């Protein structure tokens, strides 16, 4: 993460490790431009959500695109971050890209009909409903993550929830998932695909209600310790 350095009328990031210093070249009185620059340069593209920062992230008012993962599995976090960087750089003003310890957040996972043995699991929480990314390994398919986010904004996910049927994507997953060049990652993709092929798909299951909206602050500004269990 970057640090701010405010020096009179100059705003910059502090040089850290492999990240050179970056200087804001616009006007510090232009708040929208400054806010965008700060978010692009000082806020990680994918952040971790915890019980400690959950309320703060919810207060930002943006739907969550959230990866639940085994805390020992950092490969899926790296893959998710890579795909967000490749496909969704321009989407971060409309959603928050997050990752979470799937063991600590087992309750939201159960609302999606998933268990810790199903990790990694990717979903969107719109603060009204939670929508499941059908199969995590589909993240390897070109543009699939971006389309998932766009389906939220276009209302398609909500319309599907209300029973509208779309026939434009039938059999699109019949083609094999492109395998990573890394043999270790390729073997992991194959194993996950085989596991999912043995499972019955919950076709037609309505998306559950949002769980993370319980973190939204109320008038009494309660702390997370007083909220329902997540």
C-alpha positions as CSV (number, residue, x, y, z in Angstrom):
1,X,0.0,0.0,0.0
2,X,1.0,3.6,-0.6
3,X,1.4,6.4,1.9
4,X,0.3,10.0,1.4
5,X,2.8,12.8,1.6
6,X,1.1,16.2,1.8
7,X,3.6,19.1,1.4
8,X,1.9,22.4,1.1
9,X,0.1,22.2,-2.3
10,X,1.8,18.9,-3.3
11,X,0.2,15.5,-3.0
12,X,2.3,12.4,-3.8
13,X,2.8,8.8,-2.9
14,X,5.7,7.7,-0.8
15,X,8.3,5.5,-2.6
16,X,8.0,2.0,-1.2
17,X,10.0,-1.0,-2.4
18,X,9.3,-1.5,-6.1
19,X,6.8,1.4,-6.3
20,X,8.4,4.7,-7.2
21,X,7.0,8.0,-6.0
22,X,4.1,9.4,-7.9
23,X,3.1,13.0,-7.8
24,X,-0.4,14.3,-8.4
25,X,-0.1,16.8,-11.2
26,X,-3.6,18.2,-11.1
27,X,-5.0,20.9,-8.9
28,X,-5.5,20.0,-5.2
29,X,-8.7,22.1,-5.2
30,X,-10.2,19.8,-7.8
31,X,-11.7,17.3,-5.4
32,X,-13.2,14.8,-7.9
33,X,-9.9,14.6,-9.8
34,X,-7.9,14.3,-6.6
35,X,-10.2,11.6,-5.2
36,X,-9.9,9.6,-8.4
37,X,-6.1,9.9,-8.3
38,X,-5.9,8.9,-4.7
39,X,-8.1,5.8,-5.3
40,X,-6.1,4.8,-8.3
41,X,-2.7,5.2,-6.7
42,X,-3.2,4.7,-3.0
43,X,-6.0,2.1,-2.6
44,X,-5.3,-1.5,-3.5
45,X,-7.3,-2.8,-6.5
46,X,-8.4,-5.8,-4.4
47,X,-8.7,-5.3,-0.6
48,X,-9.2,-7.9,2.1
49,X,-12.4,-7.6,4.1
50,X,-12.3,-8.5,7.8
51,X,-14.6,-8.1,10.8
52,X,-12.6,-5.1,11.7
53,X,-13.0,-3.1,8.4
54,X,-16.3,-4.6,7.2
55,X,-18.4,-1.6,8.3
56,X,-16.0,0.9,6.8
57,X,-16.1,-0.9,3.4
58,X,-19.9,-1.1,3.5
59,X,-20.1,2.6,4.2
60,X,-18.6,3.2,0.8
61,X,-21.9,2.2,-0.6
62,X,-20.6,0.0,-3.5
63,X,-21.6,-3.6,-4.1
64,X,-19.0,-6.2,-3.2
65,X,-17.4,-8.5,-5.7
66,X,-15.9,-10.8,-3.2
67,X,-13.7,-13.9,-3.4
68,X,-14.0,-16.3,-0.5
69,X,-10.9,-18.4,-0.2
70,X,-8.9,-20.7,2.1
71,X,-6.5,-18.5,4.0
72,X,-3.7,-20.9,2.9
73,X,-4.7,-20.5,-0.7
74,X,-3.0,-17.3,-2.0
75,X,-2.9,-18.5,-5.6
76,X,-6.7,-17.8,-6.0
77,X,-6.2,-14.4,-4.6
78,X,-3.4,-13.6,-7.0
79,X,-5.4,-15.0,-9.9
80,X,-8.5,-12.9,-8.9
81,X,-6.3,-9.8,-8.5
82,X,-4.7,-10.4,-11.9
83,X,-8.1,-10.8,-13.7
84,X,-9.5,-7.7,-12.0
85,X,-6.4,-5.8,-13.1
86,X,-6.8,-7.1,-16.7
87,X,-10.5,-6.7,-17.1
88,X,-12.0,-4.4,-14.5
89,X,-9.7,-1.4,-13.9
90,X,-12.5,0.9,-15.0
91,X,-15.1,-0.8,-12.8
92,X,-13.7,0.1,-9.4
93,X,-15.9,3.3,-9.1
94,X,-19.0,1.0,-9.3
95,X,-18.0,-2.0,-7.1
96,X,-15.5,-2.9,-4.5
97,X,-13.3,-5.9,-5.3
98,X,-12.5,-7.8,-2.1
99,X,-11.2,-11.1,-0.8
100,X,-12.2,-12.8,2.5
101,X,-11.1,-15.7,4.6
102,X,-13.7,-18.3,3.8
103,X,-13.4,-19.9,7.2
104,X,-14.0,-16.8,9.1
105,X,-16.9,-15.8,6.8
106,X,-18.4,-19.2,6.6
107,X,-21.9,-17.8,7.4
108,X,-22.2,-15.7,4.1
109,X,-20.8,-18.8,2.4
110,X,-23.6,-20.9,3.7
111,X,-26.1,-18.4,2.4
112,X,-24.8,-19.2,-1.1
113,X,-25.2,-22.9,-0.5
114,X,-21.5,-23.4,-0.2
115,X,-19.2,-24.9,2.4
116,X,-15.5,-24.3,3.1
117,X,-14.8,-27.4,1.1
118,X,-16.1,-25.6,-2.0
119,X,-13.6,-22.8,-1.7
120,X,-12.6,-20.7,-3.6
121,X,-16.0,-19.1,-4.2
122,X,-16.7,-15.9,-6.0
123,X,-19.9,-13.8,-5.6
124,X,-21.4,-10.4,-5.8
125,X,-23.3,-8.9,-2.8
126,X,-25.4,-6.0,-4.1
127,X,-26.6,-5.3,-0.5
128,X,-30.0,-6.7,-1.6
129,X,-29.1,-10.1,-2.9
130,X,-26.0,-12.2,-3.3
131,X,-25.2,-13.6,-6.7
132,X,-22.9,-16.6,-7.2
133,X,-20.3,-16.6,-10.0
134,X,-21.3,-20.0,-11.5
135,X,-17.9,-21.7,-11.4
136,X,-14.7,-20.1,-10.1
137,X,-12.6,-21.7,-12.7
138,X,-14.5,-19.8,-15.4
139,X,-12.5,-16.8,-14.3
140,X,-9.9,-18.2,-16.7
141,X,-12.3,-17.6,-19.6
142,X,-11.6,-14.3,-21.4
143,X,-13.7,-11.4,-20.2
144,X,-15.9,-13.6,-17.9
145,X,-15.2,-11.7,-14.7
146,X,-16.0,-8.3,-16.4
147,X,-19.2,-9.7,-17.8
148,X,-20.3,-10.8,-14.3
149,X,-19.8,-7.3,-13.1
150,X,-21.6,-5.8,-16.1
151,X,-24.5,-8.2,-15.6
152,X,-25.0,-6.6,-12.2
153,X,-25.0,-3.1,-13.5
154,X,-27.2,-3.9,-16.5
155,X,-29.8,-5.6,-14.2
156,X,-29.4,-9.0,-15.8
157,X,-28.6,-10.8,-12.6
158,X,-31.7,-9.2,-10.9
159,X,-33.9,-10.0,-13.9
160,X,-32.7,-13.7,-13.8
161,X,-33.6,-13.7,-10.2
162,X,-37.2,-12.7,-11.1
163,X,-37.4,-15.5,-13.6
164,X,-36.5,-13.9,-16.9
165,X,-34.9,-16.5,-19.2
166,X,-31.9,-15.6,-21.4
167,X,-30.9,-18.0,-24.1
168,X,-27.9,-16.2,-25.5
169,X,-25.3,-18.1,-23.4
170,X,-26.5,-21.7,-23.8
171,X,-23.7,-24.2,-24.0
172,X,-21.0,-21.5,-23.9
173,X,-19.1,-23.4,-21.2
174,X,-18.9,-26.6,-23.3
175,X,-15.5,-25.6,-24.5
176,X,-12.6,-26.6,-22.2
177,X,-11.4,-23.9,-19.9
178,X,-8.0,-22.5,-21.1
179,X,-5.3,-23.9,-18.8
180,X,-2.6,-21.7,-17.2
181,X,0.9,-22.2,-18.5
182,X,2.1,-23.0,-14.9
183,X,1.8,-26.8,-14.5
184,X,0.9,-26.5,-10.8
185,X,-2.0,-24.1,-11.6
186,X,-3.1,-26.1,-14.6
187,X,-3.4,-29.2,-12.4
188,X,-5.4,-27.3,-9.9
189,X,-7.8,-26.1,-12.6
190,X,-8.3,-29.6,-13.9
191,X,-8.9,-31.0,-10.4
192,X,-11.4,-28.3,-9.6
193,X,-13.2,-28.9,-12.9
194,X,-13.4,-32.6,-12.2
195,X,-14.8,-31.9,-8.7
196,X,-17.4,-29.6,-10.1
197,X,-18.4,-32.0,-12.8
198,X,-19.3,-34.5,-10.1
199,X,-21.5,-32.0,-8.3
200,X,-25.1,-31.3,-9.2
201,X,-25.7,-27.8,-10.2
202,X,-28.3,-25.9,-8.3
203,X,-30.1,-24.7,-11.4
204,X,-32.9,-22.2,-10.8
205,X,-31.9,-21.5,-7.2
206,X,-32.9,-18.0,-6.2
207,X,-30.0,-15.8,-5.0
208,X,-30.0,-15.4,-1.2
209,X,-30.5,-12.1,0.5
210,X,-27.5,-9.9,1.2
211,X,-25.6,-10.7,4.4
212,X,-23.1,-7.9,4.3
213,X,-25.8,-5.2,4.4
214,X,-26.0,-6.1,8.1
215,X,-22.7,-4.2,8.4
216,X,-24.3,-0.9,7.2
217,X,-24.2,1.7,10.0
218,X,-27.4,2.6,11.7
219,X,-28.3,5.8,13.5
220,X,-26.8,4.5,16.7
221,X,-23.4,3.8,15.0
222,X,-23.2,0.4,16.6
223,X,-20.0,-1.6,16.4
224,X,-19.5,-4.8,14.6
225,X,-19.5,-6.7,17.9
226,X,-23.2,-5.8,18.3
227,X,-24.2,-7.0,14.8
228,X,-25.6,-10.3,13.7
229,X,-23.0,-13.0,13.2
230,X,-21.6,-13.1,9.7
